[in-house]
Amino acid sequence: MKTSFVAVAALLSSVSALVVPRANPKTTPAHTAGRLFNVDGKTQYFAGTNTWWLAHLMEDADVETAVSEIAATGLKVTRVWGFGNVNQAAGNEGSVYFQILNETLPGGAQINMNANGIPRLDAAVAMAQKYGVQLVLPMLNNWGDLGGIATYTTAFGGNATSFYTDAKSQAAYRNYISFIVNRYKNTNAIFAWELCNEPRCHGCDTSVIYNWASETSAFIKSLDSTHMVTIGDEGWMAPGDGYGDGSYAYSGAEGVDFVKNLGIPTIDYGVFHMYPDQWGYNFTWGNTWIQQHDLAGKAAGKPVVLEEYGAPYANNKTAITLPWQNTLVQDTSIAYDSYWQFATVLPSGTNDADNYAISYSTAAGSDYQILFTQHAKNMLAKPPVANQ
């Protein structure tokens, strides 16, 4: 069967001719409004979620089911993987992927325009626009899932830390950014471009990530000055930030300094993630982590988002998570939060839920009704002013 892999450079000049959703010219893209966001022409607090798998579904009916239920819940934003790399097409015919990275290819990369490629991301963007849901699109993954940084270092050499300064890897990464941003910047469906899911540079000076984020976000702004840009990090703090006890989350060991990075002019808002059980903290510490990032946002005068959080246990998700949500609603000016992750029953039977997932439900008293539906209402009901 004839493939339709296209060199990235060849696509950039003709991207405007590609069939993608177009924006309503009367609609203003989401933007910052002090420490909050203006979405759909209204400054407001709100809730979102994560559906990393949305653009990796092969059936349009599955995509529509998920997006329609997210919209019905009152969630404004969902975060969807905008990346998907492989190093060889062979052996990946049955998977969704967006790009091949291989130094033998022209420019080191080819975009996959087959049915199992970019058309799947197109479908997610189109369905989001149809239902009025907006997307955060990370364009890289720190982890190996779906072709993260490791696919760049496999193609061009180096490792997980040298990637951030490697000329060949960064050139290929920017070419992919150019393709994605130019393809979707004229839709109503984009909330923000995200540099990477959970970037880390273990053992590096924090200047490495800072410089990379500064340069990459400025590059994105040169392509699209309208939409917001964020980093996508876990919100690690450094000893000089004045927060915490110097333990892991505050040590700077992962090469990330949330406070310093929040000061980058071309980063519109900060994000942080929260998994106390994975990081060696008790669950109640989560409230402290939330409040510390809220204070950092106040000092910077920028919105801050709790972009990932959740509980991995089947029988006590509400008991663990509801206190965090109460802190968000009652005690902070966190602009929005996104539970990891939304799940549902899809027509095809595909199921990408993990232990943290909560499935769509209309049943009174269910985890979904408490932590998604009611929480979305509580966030929307907050007066649209920063109280911290």
Backbone hydrogen bonds, N-H to C=O, Kabsch-Sander energy under -0.5 kcal/mol:
donor,donor_aa,acceptor,acceptor_aa,energy
6,V,111,I,-2.4
8,V,109,A,-0.7
11,L,7,A,-1.3
11,L,8,V,-0.8
12,L,8,V,-1.6
13,S,9,A,-0.7
14,S,11,L,-0.9
15,V,12,L,-0.7
17,A,14,S,-1.7
18,L,15,V,-1.5
20,V,18,L,-1.0
23,A,186,N,-2.4
27,T,24,N,-2.4
31,H,38,N,-1.6
33,A,36,L,-3.1
36,L,33,A,-1.6
37,F,44,Q,-0.8
38,N,31,H,-3.4
39,V,37,F,-0.7
39,V,42,K,-2.6
42,K,39,V,-1.3
44,Q,37,F,-2.0
46,F,335,A,-1.3
48,G,337,D,-3.4
49,T,77,V,-1.7
50,N,339,Y,-1.2
51,T,79,R,-2.4
54,L,51,T,-2.0
56,H,53,W,-1.9
57,L,54,L,-1.0
63,V,59,E,-1.6
64,E,60,D,-2.7
65,T,61,A,-2.2
66,A,62,D,-2.2
67,V,63,V,-2.5
68,S,64,E,-2.6
69,E,65,T,-1.8
70,I,66,A,-2.1
71,A,67,V,-2.5
72,A,68,S,-2.2
73,T,69,E,-1.4
74,G,70,I,-0.6
74,G,71,A,-1.2
75,L,70,I,-1.8
76,K,47,A,-2.3
77,V,47,A,-0.6
78,T,134,Q,-2.4
79,R,49,T,-1.6
80,V,78,T,-0.5
80,V,136,V,-2.3
81,W,52,W,-1.1
82,G,138,P,-1.9
85,N,146,L,-2.0
86,V,99,Q,-2.0
92,N,89,A,-2.3
95,S,92,N,-1.7
97,Y,95,S,-0.5
97,Y,116,N,-2.2
98,F,84,G,-2.7
99,Q,84,G,-1.8
100,I,110,Q,-2.9
101,L,86,V,-2.8
102,N,100,I,-0.6
102,N,108,G,-1.9
105,L,102,N,-2.1
108,G,105,L,-2.4
109,A,106,P,-1.1
110,Q,100,I,-1.9
111,I,6,V,-3.3
112,N,98,F,-2.2
113,M,4,S,-1.3
113,M,111,I,-0.9
117,G,114,N,-1.8
118,I,112,N,-2.8
120,R,117,G,-2.4
121,L,117,G,-0.7
121,L,118,I,-0.5
122,D,118,I,-2.6
123,A,119,P,-1.8
124,A,120,R,-1.7
125,V,121,L,-2.4
126,A,122,D,-2.9
127,M,123,A,-2.4
128,A,124,A,-2.2
129,Q,125,V,-2.3
130,K,126,A,-2.1
131,Y,127,M,-1.9
132,G,128,A,-0.8
132,G,129,Q,-0.5
133,V,128,A,-2.1
134,Q,76,K,-2.5
135,L,189,A,-3.5
136,V,78,T,-1.7
137,L,135,L,-0.6
137,L,192,A,-2.1
139,M,194,E,-1.9
142,N,197,N,-2.1
147,G,144,G,-1.7
149,I,141,N,-2.1
151,T,148,G,-1.7
152,Y,148,G,-0.8
152,Y,149,I,-0.8
153,T,149,I,-2.2
154,T,150,A,-2.2
155,A,151,T,-1.4
156,F,152,Y,-2.9
157,G,153,T,-2.0
163,F,159,N,-1.7
164,Y,161,T,-0.7
165,T,162,S,-1.7
166,D,162,S,-1.0
166,D,163,F,-0.7
170,Q,166,D,-2.5
171,A,167,A,-2.1
172,A,168,K,-2.1
173,Y,169,S,-2.5
174,R,170,Q,-2.4
175,N,171,A,-2.0
176,Y,172,A,-2.0
177,I,173,Y,-2.4
178,S,174,R,-2.7
179,F,175,N,-2.1
180,I,176,Y,-2.6
181,V,177,I,-3.1
182,N,178,S,-2.2
183,R,179,F,-1.7
184,Y,180,I,-1.8
185,K,181,V,-1.7
187,T,184,Y,-1.7
191,F,135,L,-3.2
191,F,189,A,-0.6
192,A,135,L,-1.4
193,W,228,M,-2.6
194,E,137,L,-2.3
195,L,230,T,-1.9
196,C,231,I,-2.1
197,N,140,L,-2.4
198,E,196,C,-0.8
198,E,232,G,-2.8
201,C,254,E,-3.1
203,G,253,A,-2.7
204,C,201,C,-2.5
208,V,205,D,-2.0
209,I,205,D,-0.5
209,I,255,G,-0.5
210,Y,206,T,-2.1
211,N,207,S,-2.9
212,W,208,V,-2.3
213,A,209,I,-3.0
214,S,210,Y,-2.4
215,E,211,N,-2.6
216,T,212,W,-2.7
217,S,213,A,-2.3
218,A,214,S,-1.7
219,F,215,E,-1.8
220,I,216,T,-2.3
221,K,217,S,-2.3
222,S,218,A,-1.5
223,L,219,F,-0.9
223,L,220,I,-1.0
224,D,220,I,-2.4
228,M,191,F,-0.9
230,T,193,W,-2.3
237,M,249,A,-2.7
241,D,238,A,-2.3
242,G,239,P,-0.9
250,Y,247,S,-2.4
251,S,247,S,-0.5
251,S,248,Y,-1.5
252,G,237,M,-1.2
255,G,252,G,-1.9
258,F,236,W,-2.8
261,N,257,D,-2.9
262,L,258,F,-2.0
263,G,259,V,-0.5
263,G,260,K,-1.4
264,I,261,N,-1.8
267,I,264,I,-1.8
268,D,229,V,-2.4
268,D,266,T,-0.6
269,Y,229,V,-0.8
270,G,303,P,-2.2
272,F,305,V,-2.0
273,H,234,E,-1.5
274,M,308,E,-1.6
278,Q,275,Y,-1.2
279,W,275,Y,-1.4
280,G,276,P,-0.9
281,Y,276,P,-2.4
285,W,282,N,-1.0
286,G,283,F,-1.5
287,N,284,T,-1.4
288,T,284,T,-0.7
288,T,285,W,-0.5
289,W,285,W,-2.3
290,I,286,G,-2.2
291,Q,287,N,-2.2
292,Q,288,T,-2.6
293,H,289,W,-1.7
294,D,290,I,-1.9
295,L,291,Q,-2.1
296,A,292,Q,-1.9
297,G,293,H,-2.1
298,K,294,D,-2.1
299,A,295,L,-2.3
300,A,296,A,-1.8
301,G,297,G,-1.7
302,K,297,G,-1.6
305,V,270,G,-2.3
306,L,336,Y,-1.5
307,E,272,F,-1.9
307,E,305,V,-1.2
308,E,272,F,-0.9
310,G,274,M,-0.7
316,N,313,Y,-0.5
320,I,316,N,-1.9
321,T,317,K,-2.8
322,L,318,T,-2.4
324,W,321,T,-0.6
325,Q,321,T,-2.0
326,N,322,L,-2.7
327,T,323,P,-2.0
328,L,324,W,-2.4
329,V,325,Q,-2.6
330,Q,326,N,-2.8
331,D,327,T,-2.2
332,T,328,L,-0.8
335,A,304,V,-1.8
336,Y,304,V,-0.6
337,D,46,F,-0.7
338,S,306,L,-2.6
339,Y,48,G,-1.1
340,W,309,Y,-3.2
341,Q,339,Y,-0.7
342,F,50,N,-1.9
343,A,358,I,-1.7
346,L,344,T,-0.7
346,L,350,T,-0.6
349,G,346,L,-1.6
357,A,354,D,-1.1
358,I,341,Q,-2.1
360,Y,343,A,-2.5
366,S,363,A,-1.9
370,I,366,S,-2.2
371,L,367,D,-3.2
372,F,368,Y,-2.2
373,T,368,Y,-1.8
374,Q,369,Q,-2.8
375,H,370,I,-0.7
376,A,372,F,-2.5
377,K,373,T,-1.7
378,N,374,Q,-2.5
379,M,375,H,-2.5
380,L,376,A,-2.2
381,A,377,K,-1.7
382,K,378,N,-0.6
382,K,379,M,-1.0
385,V,383,P,-2.6
387,N,385,V,-0.5
